[in-house]
Every structure is written in structure tokens, then in C-alpha cells.
Amino acid sequence: MTLWTNRRLVRDENEIRDGQLCAEVVTVTESNILLRRAQQLAQAYVDGLARRPVAAPVSREDLRTALGGPLGDAPVDSLTVVEELAQGVDPGLVATSGGRFFGFVEGGVLPAALAADWLTATWDQNPGLHVLSPAAAAVEEVTAGWLLDLLGLPSSASLGFTTGAQMANFAGLAAARHDVLEKAGWDVEADGLTGAPPVAILVGADCHITIGRALRFLGMGERTMIVVSADSQGRMDADALRRTLVDIHGPSIVCAQAGNVNTGAFDPLREIAESCRDHGAWLHVDGAFGLWAAASPAHRHLVEGVELADSWATDGHKWLNVPYDSGFVACARPQTHRIAMAMRAPYLVRETNGARDGSDWTPESSRRARAFVVWAALRSLGREGVAALVRRCCDHATRFAETLSATEDLELLNDVVLNQVLVRVGDDDTRTRKTAAIVQSGGEAWLGDTVWRDKAALRISVSDHATTTADVDRATTAIIAAAIATRP
């Protein structure tokens, strides 16, 4: 038997006096056993990803039966708890990180990021205040610089680590709200929105739903959005925006998009930024996955002019392939960003030497130390690795498009400029949705369905570093077979 104590390794049971370990050693030993078993279970899951269905049919009732029932009165052995959890959830797990999941623009998990995530949970650090974790604060500073550089954003910008693009959009628009109202003579943080000058919010006709949701959170409301027309691929019409801004007198915020969630198309960012500059509007860019095009020399032209914006939002769990709970908000005006987010109280021990307090840049005071995982992912990939990941996924999307569009009954609905592919089965909404359902239930791959320009479509998103050409071919075979099965 081998047991760890906090002082040395115990190799022989005879070394344990009176046949018992002290309470301190027992606790550490239990943790050791649990972590080893958790590692075994996790490794078995990762090793089996290629063989398991992406999503297996399972009923809600079966999952609740396996995991539910009344909460017992007595404690349960921790190892039993871990075993029961792993066994109970397994039928309901979706293999989003196995290379064959093509729904919702969800990336997989890089090995270095996964290992760092385990360590992050073990270290249990809170980066809200520097004093709580100088290590987490330092890693946030370093990683923020790397991200700004990699994404082609100003090195002077601030950057916060959020749960995802939803809260990154929220934080970026909170900074925007502060800035435009301050210029109008209104302190929104102190006085709220009642009686405040109206703020014009301009969005493209195909903006992502997280923009409207963020506006709800900020008290400005979705109905206040002024919708600017978009072209057939979902790109905001820059001329229409310019004409609209001419008629607006007062605070205004423009929300542009880098990567339409259906087509992958990019708004004309430079033209939009110039119009915003001419009319004094704040420009926020929602680049949940598309902002990563900046990291790829082959796709960087798509975000040309993005550096001229005032704030940006993107996700780490999409194209950086880190675990969930990882988004980034950046702001060209750090002081504005800090005022919109920061908190103050006498009991908070804050640094005065410029050290980073993470709560200055995100809506949360207590949160996971997300930057450890991001640091590990970027360090493991380097610039070339990130660029290769983006390029490879885009190449896979092109392969999907070419193979499927060459098949009878399948029509490509978008210009494939990035990692998004829209395909329609025949000219039939019902067949298209049935095809998606057959693929999903078959387990070979998983893709979603959507509606684009009033037509149902299969939506294929390629964002996983683990996806191979063989995975793409496996998925296209499943899609074609499903489409054939829906023929009258």
C-alpha cells in the first residue's frame, strides 16, 4: 500500500502506529483515492470518444431515476458517490469534444487545457482580488496581453475573463452604456436609467440573440434596438447604417458582428467603424467565434478594421478549445470598462500598486480562475498552433460544403467563408428537419437545424481541434444517408 501524507510517502502499513492513520493522513488518503479514480473515469471517457455515439437516445425519466430519489439522511462514502455519478450520467452525456459534434459552434478541449482545468479546480483560486491569488492575477495579466495581440486588438485595451460571450457582450455593452451616457451628462451607475437620455442601439438584422439578452440585463430592453438591414449572407449594410446614424441625435451604440452564427459572414467592420467615429457612436463587436479569424493569416482579412472598435466580445470554449466557462471582453477604454464593472467596499483589500483585481473587469466578484486554462491552451499551441486550428476547421467546413452540395437533393445556402455550412434537403422544410433528427439519433455525428431566410436548413459548425478528415467523411456519409431516407 502506498499512501501520501503531508510530510512524506508512507510505503508500509507497519509504519502506521497502532494500525491507524491520524485524521490528517486519512483525509489526504481519501482525496488521493478519489482523485485517482476520477482520473481513471475521465481517461476512460476520453479514450472512448471515438467509439461512443455522439448523443445516445436516453429518456429524462431514466436519468432522473438513476440520479434522483429523496436525499438521504446519512452521509455516503465519497468513492461511492463518484462511482454513482459517473455511472448515472454516462447515458446522457453528449460527446461534444470527440471530433464529430458540429452543432452550436462548440469547440472541443485541448489536452493541456483539460489538465489545467483539473488543476484550476484543485487550486480553488479566486481572481476577484489580487490579494486572494497573486498567481491568478499574474496569469490574467499575461494571458490578457497574449489574447489582445493574437486577436489583433490594441495592446492598451483592458480585458476581462467572463463565463462566455453572453457575459462578455453584457460587460462590453455596460462599458458602452456608461460612456455614451457620461458624455450626455448622466451618471448611470449612480442614478440608473430612469430619466436618463435615451440611448439609440443599432444592430444588424441578423445579430446574435445574446445582444438582445444583454440589453435586457442592462435595463435598455430589446424593443429599443434599431434594426439595420443586412444582405443575403447576414452582413450589416454599411450604407444603411450610415444613413440611420445621420438621423440620430444623442447617445448611440452600434453592435457589429464578426462571424454570423448561421453563415459565418462578417459585417464590413472598417466601414462601420468609420461611420461610428464620424457620428460619435460607440462600436461594440460581437465576435464570439469569428474574432478568432484574426489569428489565422488565411482568414485575417475577414476582420479587417476590427481594431477600430471600442469593445469586443469572444469565447474561449469555441475556437480556443478550452472547457466551458471561458469568455473574454476587451475594451479600448480601460477606465470606462473599470467604472462600469468595479465594486468598492471598506472590507475589500485592494492593491494600490497597479496589481490586477479581476473583479474590475467582469460582473462577478467571486469566480473560477479561468485564465489558468487559457494560459495553458495558448502556451501549448503558440501562434502557429492557433492559426492551424482555425485554418483546419475552415478547411473541414469547405470539405463539408463541397461534398454535400455535389449530392443530389442537397443545396448549399451560404458562402462558406469560415467554419459554418448551411445545407437544405430538397426544397422541403420537413425533409430538412427529419434529416437532422435522423443524424442526431444515429449517433455518428451531431448537427443542428436552423431557419435561414425563411428556409429550414442543416447547420454544420466545425470548431473542434479533434475533428479529422475521416470524421468529416463519416458525418457527410451519415447526412447523405439520412437525406435519402427522407425521400418520398
VOGU-3710 file (C-alpha; in Angstrom, 3 decimals, decimal comma):
1> mtlwtnrrlv> 0,000/0,000/0,000  1,254/3,489/-0,861  -0,190/6,497/0,935  0,725/10,173/0,803  0,955/12,254/3,971  1,630/15,974/4,059  5,232/15,218/5,049  6,380/12,086/3,248  5,340/8,931/1,418  4,132/6,051/3,598
11> rdeneirdgq> 5,078/2,776/1,883  4,397/0,200/4,515  1,344/-0,374/6,693  3,725/-1,269/9,522  4,796/2,356/9,611  1,320/3,331/10,757  1,366/3,363/14,527  -1,270/1,338/16,341  -2,704/0,256/12,995  -4,324/3,632/12,420
21> lcaevvtvte> -3,587/6,761/10,450  -4,042/10,132/12,063  -7,109/12,079/10,878  -4,923/14,351/8,775  -3,462/11,419/6,856  -6,853/9,727/6,448  -8,248/12,857/4,801  -5,349/13,160/2,395  -5,506/9,442/1,600  -9,219/9,623/0,786
31> snillrraqq> -8,538/12,537/-1,522  -5,780/10,589/-3,193  -8,045/7,612/-3,832  -10,853/9,806/-5,137  -8,625/11,771/-7,487  -7,059/8,617/-8,870  -10,478/7,102/-9,512  -11,753/10,317/-11,068  -8,697/10,292/-13,331  -9,428/6,709/-14,375
41> laqayvdgla> -13,045/7,516/-15,168  -12,099/10,651/-17,080  -9,431/8,823/-19,072  -11,863/6,050/-19,949  -14,332/8,644/-21,236  -11,706/10,386/-23,367  -10,386/7,089/-24,724  -13,894/6,007/-25,704  -14,966/9,176/-27,526  -14,259/7,769/-30,982
51> rrpvaapvsr> -16,407/4,707/-30,299  -19,370/6,130/-28,442  -22,410/7,706/-30,127  -22,159/11,490/-30,117  -25,566/11,571/-28,425  -27,374/8,395/-27,437  -31,166/8,276/-27,068  -31,988/8,426/-23,357  -35,119/9,467/-21,538  -35,315/12,175/-18,944
61> edlrtalggp> -37,103/9,706/-16,667  -34,282/7,161/-16,857  -31,693/9,775/-15,964  -33,771/11,077/-13,077  -34,295/7,550/-11,790  -30,571/6,817/-11,865  -29,586/10,078/-10,208  -32,644/11,097/-8,206  -34,782/9,930/-5,343  -35,009/11,608/-1,955
71> lgdapvdslt> -31,845/12,976/-0,403  -30,713/10,540/2,265  -30,159/11,458/5,880  -26,844/9,693/6,328  -23,562/10,548/4,577  -22,494/8,329/1,667  -18,948/7,169/1,103  -17,229/9,617/-1,268  -15,904/6,930/-3,588  -19,406/5,506/-3,935
81> vveelaqgvd> -20,698/8,978/-4,763  -18,142/9,418/-7,540  -18,913/5,972/-8,981  -22,670/6,582/-8,873  -22,313/9,958/-10,543  -20,177/8,610/-13,385  -22,471/5,659/-13,982  -25,672/7,686/-13,707  -24,764/10,495/-16,100  -22,967/8,430/-18,743
91> pglvatsggr> -26,051/7,649/-20,906  -26,940/11,343/-21,028  -23,511/12,724/-21,936  -23,124/14,362/-25,351  -19,661/13,854/-26,853  -19,097/17,475/-27,804  -15,317/17,065/-27,661  -14,900/13,937/-29,764  -14,450/15,485/-33,190  -17,917/14,595/-34,527
101> ffgfveggvl> -20,064/17,271/-32,884  -20,986/20,018/-35,344  -23,756/21,876/-33,518  -23,902/25,322/-31,851  -20,280/26,284/-32,652  -18,932/24,293/-29,716  -15,210/23,582/-29,601  -13,590/20,551/-28,006  -10,981/20,523/-25,251  -7,237/20,648/-25,811
111> paalaadwlt> -5,233/18,195/-23,657  -3,254/20,978/-21,966  -6,466/22,896/-21,264  -8,133/19,843/-19,758  -5,192/19,163/-17,445  -5,039/22,828/-16,448  -8,759/22,784/-15,715  -8,269/19,922/-13,251  -5,511/21,909/-11,554  -7,667/25,034/-11,521
121> atwdqnpglh> -10,376/23,201/-9,583  -7,770/21,785/-7,214  -6,093/25,117/-6,546  -9,519/26,749/-5,929  -8,313/30,304/-6,532  -10,492/33,401/-6,742  -9,041/36,094/-9,052  -11,550/38,726/-7,939  -8,900/40,436/-5,813  -5,135/40,314/-6,211
131> vlspaaaave> -4,716/39,546/-2,517  -6,825/36,386/-2,904  -4,486/34,955/-5,551  -1,412/36,802/-6,785  -0,816/33,807/-9,081  -4,228/34,085/-10,740  -3,824/37,845/-11,114  -0,422/37,443/-12,765  -1,703/34,784/-15,167  -4,656/37,019/-16,097
141> evtagwlldl> -2,291/39,880/-16,889  -0,017/37,737/-19,032  -2,849/35,942/-20,810  -4,755/39,177/-21,468  -1,714/40,523/-23,307  -1,395/37,360/-25,357  -5,069/37,433/-26,330  -5,083/41,087/-27,365  -2,024/40,504/-29,531  -3,351/37,289/-31,065
151> lglpssaslg> -6,744/38,818/-31,899  -5,270/41,990/-33,385  -6,711/44,308/-30,730  -4,999/47,367/-29,212  -2,336/46,427/-26,660  -3,630/49,236/-24,420  -7,108/47,690/-24,167  -8,394/46,112/-20,960  -9,548/42,504/-20,912  -11,833/40,606/-18,552
161> fttgaqmanf> -12,409/36,866/-18,217  -16,139/36,061/-18,292  -18,254/32,902/-18,379  -18,704/33,176/-22,141  -19,723/35,502/-24,951  -23,077/36,284/-23,324  -21,480/37,947/-20,316  -18,698/39,363/-22,477  -21,360/41,143/-24,548  -23,033/42,265/-21,330
171> aglaaarhdv> -19,798/43,724/-19,948  -18,850/45,387/-23,227  -22,272/46,984/-23,575  -22,194/48,063/-19,923  -18,997/49,961/-20,704  -20,682/51,412/-23,776  -23,730/52,467/-21,757  -21,536/54,242/-19,221  -19,514/56,062/-21,870  -22,316/57,400/-24,038
181> lekagwdvea> -24,429/58,483/-21,056  -21,488/60,108/-19,294  -20,900/62,200/-22,412  -24,569/63,170/-22,230  -24,093/64,311/-18,613  -25,679/61,299/-16,933  -24,188/59,004/-14,260  -25,929/55,708/-14,964  -24,082/53,807/-12,238  -25,331/56,217/-9,581
191> dgltgappva> -28,696/57,293/-10,961  -29,870/54,346/-13,064  -31,813/54,726/-16,281  -34,978/56,421/-15,021  -34,911/59,903/-16,515  -31,713/59,226/-18,475  -31,312/60,456/-22,057  -32,479/57,746/-24,460  -29,720/55,629/-25,961  -30,059/54,505/-29,569
201> ilvgadchit> -28,933/50,881/-30,005  -28,263/49,955/-33,634  -27,901/46,288/-34,612  -27,766/44,310/-37,815  -30,865/42,403/-38,867  -29,049/39,130/-38,155  -27,345/39,985/-34,869  -26,955/37,196/-32,326  -29,567/36,670/-29,619  -27,033/37,393/-26,866
211> igralrflgm> -27,025/41,070/-27,848  -30,737/41,482/-27,158  -30,420/39,465/-23,972  -27,550/41,644/-22,756  -29,654/44,742/-23,400  -32,409/43,214/-21,267  -29,942/42,636/-18,447  -28,751/46,237/-18,760  -32,266/47,629/-18,495  -32,302/49,060/-22,014
221> gertmivvsa> -34,663/46,482/-23,486  -34,760/44,561/-26,741  -37,521/46,683/-28,260  -35,258/49,712/-28,217  -32,993/48,145/-30,848  -32,926/49,908/-34,197  -32,519/47,185/-36,806  -30,260/47,920/-39,762  -30,788/45,852/-42,901  -28,433/43,003/-43,803
231> dsqgrmdada> -27,513/41,302/-47,062  -28,195/37,717/-48,144  -25,319/36,409/-46,008  -26,292/38,354/-42,876  -23,771/41,191/-43,197  -24,918/44,573/-41,927  -25,470/47,105/-44,706  -22,846/49,774/-44,001  -24,600/52,390/-46,176  -27,897/51,805/-44,384
241> lrrtlvdihg> -26,125/52,209/-41,042  -24,583/55,492/-42,156  -27,957/56,846/-43,251  -29,541/55,765/-39,973  -26,845/57,412/-37,863  -27,400/60,734/-39,632  -30,901/60,903/-38,151  -29,820/60,059/-34,590  -29,057/62,915/-32,219  -27,869/61,812/-28,815
251> psivcaqagn> -26,128/58,805/-27,245  -25,764/55,843/-29,603  -24,243/52,369/-29,579  -23,678/50,213/-32,668  -23,376/46,431/-32,331  -21,494/44,824/-35,221  -20,825/41,145/-35,789  -17,671/39,203/-36,592  -18,993/35,830/-37,721  -22,697/35,281/-38,282
261> vntgafdplr> -23,829/32,261/-36,286  -25,552/30,752/-39,335  -23,424/31,727/-42,330  -20,123/32,743/-40,742  -20,264/36,081/-42,617  -18,605/39,231/-41,239  -20,009/42,736/-41,107  -17,898/45,324/-43,021  -16,115/46,359/-39,843  -13,915/49,156/-41,182
271> eiaescrdhg> -16,807/50,949/-42,868  -18,949/50,556/-39,771  -16,150/51,834/-37,517  -15,648/54,914/-39,689  -19,356/55,740/-39,552  -19,352/55,332/-35,771  -16,347/57,636/-35,472  -17,973/60,279/-37,668  -21,170/60,255/-35,587  -19,709/59,757/-32,104
281> awlhvdgafg> -21,242/56,301/-31,630  -19,683/53,552/-29,525  -18,888/50,430/-31,592  -19,157/47,026/-29,920  -18,170/43,889/-31,864  -19,728/40,544/-31,054  -17,068/38,089/-32,224  -18,000/35,011/-30,220  -16,191/32,692/-32,623  -15,407/34,846/-35,654
291> lwaaaspahr> -12,935/37,090/-33,856  -10,540/34,123/-33,883  -10,198/34,590/-37,649  -7,664/37,277/-36,729  -5,312/34,529/-35,520  -5,215/32,868/-38,947  -3,229/34,648/-41,712  -5,503/32,975/-44,263  -8,644/34,475/-42,689  -7,420/37,691/-41,069
301> hlvegvelad> -8,840/39,797/-43,898  -12,332/38,959/-42,640  -11,827/41,102/-39,502  -10,124/43,999/-41,249  -10,838/47,162/-39,257  -11,886/45,335/-36,072  -9,190/47,126/-34,070  -11,087/50,406/-34,571  -13,984/49,310/-32,345  -14,448/50,371/-28,724
311> swatdghkwl> -15,266/46,965/-27,223  -15,196/43,329/-28,239  -16,603/40,008/-27,021  -15,475/36,481/-27,810  -15,485/32,927/-26,452  -12,651/30,665/-25,370  -14,636/27,436/-25,383  -15,344/27,850/-29,073  -12,202/28,118/-31,172  -9,568/28,137/-28,460
321> nvpydsgfva> -10,944/24,749/-27,381  -10,825/25,263/-23,625  -13,517/23,902/-21,285  -16,741/25,831/-20,751  -16,819/28,903/-18,504  -14,408/30,908/-20,628  -15,187/34,138/-22,438  -13,365/37,436/-22,948  -14,453/41,054/-23,031  -11,999/43,702/-24,191
331> carpqthria> -12,374/47,452/-24,093  -10,330/50,164/-25,806  -11,050/52,480/-22,865  -9,906/50,695/-19,700  -11,082/53,390/-17,307  -14,589/53,251/-18,771  -14,525/49,454/-18,511  -13,409/49,625/-14,876  -16,053/52,163/-13,849  -18,811/50,050/-15,406
341> mamrapylvr> -17,712/46,852/-13,637  -15,770/47,690/-10,449  -17,036/47,407/-6,881  -15,948/49,204/-3,736  -16,340/48,405/-0,030  -14,250/49,145/3,088  -13,621/45,459/3,776  -12,185/44,714/0,338  -8,401/44,619/0,474  -7,329/46,235/-2,768
351> etngardgsd> -3,859/46,747/-4,168  -2,629/50,280/-4,793  0,446/49,445/-6,859  -1,340/48,688/-10,103  -1,784/44,979/-9,433  -4,782/43,402/-11,117  -8,083/42,897/-9,302  -10,112/40,670/-11,623  -13,447/41,978/-10,357  -12,688/45,334/-12,020
361> wtpessrrar> -13,297/43,816/-15,438  -16,183/41,333/-15,076  -19,646/41,286/-13,458  -18,580/38,760/-10,799  -16,692/39,212/-7,557  -16,133/35,508/-6,892  -15,364/33,268/-9,844  -13,216/30,486/-11,159  -9,627/31,356/-12,093  -10,348/30,939/-15,791
371> afvvwaalrs> -7,051/32,320/-17,021  -5,036/29,266/-15,917  -6,742/27,160/-18,574  -6,442/29,850/-21,234  -2,752/30,272/-20,444  -2,201/26,535/-20,856  -4,076/26,405/-24,176  -2,194/29,344/-25,667  1,163/28,175/-24,349  0,634/24,680/-25,768
381> lgregvaalv> -0,482/25,918/-29,205  1,538/29,044/-29,771  0,638/31,404/-32,596  1,146/28,764/-35,242  -0,997/26,225/-33,417  -3,945/28,600/-33,021  -3,693/29,593/-36,678  -3,545/25,939/-37,735  -6,570/25,064/-35,598  -8,674/27,805/-37,208
391> rrccdhatrf> -7,464/27,001/-40,712  -8,044/23,263/-40,302  -11,629/23,758/-39,128  -12,324/26,073/-42,064  -10,859/23,527/-44,465  -13,146/20,878/-42,971  -16,131/23,206/-43,465  -15,171/23,618/-47,116  -14,980/19,829/-47,483  -18,466/19,506/-45,983
401> aetlsatedl> -19,792/22,117/-48,395  -18,182/20,629/-51,486  -19,249/17,059/-50,748  -22,808/17,824/-49,719  -23,544/20,386/-52,439  -22,412/17,853/-55,048  -25,055/15,407/-53,801  -28,483/15,186/-55,374  -31,222/16,819/-53,306  -28,777/18,833/-51,160
411> ellndvvlnq> -28,450/22,595/-51,651  -25,801/24,860/-50,125  -27,396/28,061/-48,770  -24,380/30,143/-47,746  -20,991/31,289/-48,963  -18,619/29,241/-46,827  -16,086/31,841/-45,687  -15,259/30,381/-42,292  -16,457/27,316/-40,368  -20,237/27,500/-40,908
421> vlvrvgdddt> -22,153/25,484/-43,509  -25,886/25,684/-44,270  -27,462/22,877/-46,285  -31,067/22,318/-47,324  -32,563/18,954/-48,204  -34,556/19,317/-51,409  -36,865/22,300/-51,217  -38,610/20,955/-48,187  -38,545/22,176/-44,586  -39,938/18,893/-43,301
431> rtrktaaivq> -37,322/16,748/-45,054  -34,557/19,013/-43,823  -35,652/18,745/-40,198  -36,192/14,988/-40,491  -32,686/14,615/-41,868  -31,255/16,466/-38,878  -33,259/14,285/-36,477  -32,078/11,067/-38,144  -28,432/12,145/-37,963  -28,794/13,175/-34,322
441> sggeawlgdt> -30,414/9,912/-33,266  -27,965/7,803/-35,275  -25,002/8,865/-33,154  -22,445/9,032/-35,988  -22,414/12,822/-35,794  -24,474/15,660/-34,376  -25,619/18,778/-36,186  -28,452/21,195/-35,661  -31,135/22,668/-37,827  -31,960/26,335/-38,200
451> vwrdkaalri> -34,009/28,717/-40,331  -32,217/30,931/-42,820  -34,127/33,387/-44,992  -37,369/31,588/-44,179  -35,982/28,191/-45,159  -35,151/25,312/-42,839  -31,507/24,286/-43,096  -28,990/21,916/-41,590  -26,361/23,937/-39,737  -22,856/22,490/-39,565
461> svsdhattta> -20,290/24,205/-37,328  -16,696/22,953/-37,297  -14,810/24,159/-34,208  -13,092/21,138/-32,628  -9,334/20,615/-32,818  -10,005/16,859/-32,716  -12,047/16,793/-35,926  -10,287/14,889/-38,709  -10,960/14,427/-42,408  -12,209/10,952/-41,529
471> dvdrattaii> -14,695/12,496/-39,091  -15,953/14,849/-41,787  -16,368/11,998/-44,249  -18,102/9,895/-41,592  -20,510/12,747/-40,919  -21,214/13,508/-44,591  -21,976/9,837/-45,193  -24,476/9,919/-42,329  -26,074/13,133/-43,606  -26,437/11,843/-47,162
481> aaaiatrp> -27,899/8,531/-45,957  -30,377/10,399/-43,735  -31,388/12,688/-46,597  -32,006/9,664/-48,846  -34,103/8,069/-46,114  -36,433/11,095/-46,125  -37,266/10,875/-49,823  -40,963/10,327/-50,526
//
